[in-house]
Amino acid sequence: MVRQHIQSLRKSSEPNVSPIENSSFSVPYFYMTSESLLEEIRARLDILDVIADYVELKKSGQNYKGLCPFHSEKTPSFMVSQDKQIFHCFGCGVGGNVVSFVMKYENLSFPESLRMLAKKAGINPKEFADGGQEGLREKLVGILKQVTGVFAGNLGKAKIASSYLSERGITGEVVGSFSLGYALKDWHSLVRTLRQQGIPDSLILQAGIASSGEKGIYDTFRDRIMFAISNAQGEVIAFGGRVMDDSQPKYLNSPETPLFKKGDTLYGLNLAREGMKRKGYAMIVEGYFDVIVSHQYGFSNAVAPLGTALTTGHLQKLKRFTKKAVLVFDGDEAGKAAARRSIPLLLEQGFGAKILLLPEKDDPDSFLRREGASPFATLLSGSRSVVDFLLGTAKKEKAEAVRDALEVIASAGDAIMKEELTRELSEKTGIRETVIREEMKKAGKGLKEKTRTGGASLSPCPRPFGCDEEVLLLSAAISFPEKTGSILRAVPVGEFRNPTVRNIFGKLGAEDGGVRLNEMISSLEEEERVLVTRLTVNPGFDIDAVDKNIEDCVRRIGERKLDARLRQVHEEIKRAEGRGEKDLLDTLLPERQKLIKEAR
């Protein structure tokens, strides 16, 4: 999110924020850098030279190919485009620019990777510091630290909130260690308090604790139990809030800010670091109270995503502290489905994984409070292996269940782990290991083919809506940025049915030339980045016939849009006839005739 991050820095240049200026938090100076530093790094460093220090690359057409450093493979599928300054692996789907490569390979944060690249390029980053933006991160962290204190003070005075936590069995010690609090009902209480401290509205909004409407800014969180969300270093970077009744939404999280990205943040990670190291694994649960109660009962290695499915970003954070995890989910169908979605991701990232399915209608919070720590520890010790879980929860015939398990095992990024899982599958099913290995080869080829062609993730909308044409139009815009404007004039952003393609076009911009690819790549979500980097190194069409490709795609999208409207009008006519709505029929019948003529 390099570009978004820098743009957000530029929007804040409020001086003299006295309560925050003297914050004791140290600030990596790369949070203060201007966009010119990134431009200088790109100008001095060629992605090919940087990656060649890590990967042996060979020329392959217009690109360079090598063995991917992010997963085990024997056949090279890792491509680097020197022209576009982009890399992409067709085996595991990872891709990005030189900054994201260093971040992932070295397991560094954004500022740390910039520091490393600046040193490699012989740049003194302090020469690029933008004085008007210095300390934004420090200010935001300081504001959120102050807000944490405000919420904690509110909790001490609000009997209804403190009683709610007591009824859920949360002790005062845990309330303090997790920095729990309460947001008042007043729509402007927090904003008013911060303004009195001299903090400008722009910073209050950027901190993610206030929203803006027609009547000005107001508190985002009201009448909720508040959970302080911290980074791995213990700095509060966001908040989550829970209602104490049945109103909706039950949970509400801060929006994404310069400090906070939901898909990369695990609740409780700062407090679970030592527990994970001591126990040797992470216990991944589903919610705030699951984490809090687990810690209270001695399971101090518990963490949870923030209301989302597990992501690569979560696991990248987690692997700094452990490479083993136990998934703890409700034993109902939703819990089993969540585990099945998470297992391939864990294996791809090289995690050793086990699964604990609790009794139906139970989660760690309810089970621990009812049964206690010892029964939970007994259940935990009996966590199922990946193979046991996949076979035990399958609803298919044995042969199909084994093939499904093989496809999951084939995604494992660790060769030794894949070997162990394959052997276990043979032992548990009674199928000869030679047969299992032969099927494993097929599963591996199928997985590579699925990745090469994009798989389901590249077409997340139904076929009738022309997803393939939309992807090809995006590919044309990536290969020929000067054609972006004409494409979007023919097919406006809002008319793309594929949400991934639509989001990327929205970030490319409607002007001819759009946003430069290398600048945009860091602002993309993971699925968007995978698609963009794949199309960068493999456009999927004859680049010498780009105009014909665009023309054909636009025509087919138009035809499908026309067909869809014709079907819709036909259905509306049938309903109008059934209801005897003559005036409506007088409007619809001419429109149908017009559409039929256009379709011809």
Beta strands, then each sheet from edge to edge (+ up, - down):
strand 1: 58-60
strand 2: 63-66
strand 3: 78-81
strand 4: 86-89
strand 5: 95-96
strand 6: 181-183
strand 7: 210-213
strand 8: 216-219
strand 9: 224-230
strand 10: 236-242
strand 11: 251-253
strand 12: 266-267
strand 13: 282-284
strand 14: 302-305
strand 15: 324-330
strand 16: 352-358
strand 17: 384-385
sheet 1: 1+ 2- 3+ 4- 5+
sheet 2: 6+ 9- 10+ 11-
sheet 3: 7+ 8-
sheet 4: 12+ 14- 13- 15- 16- 17+
end
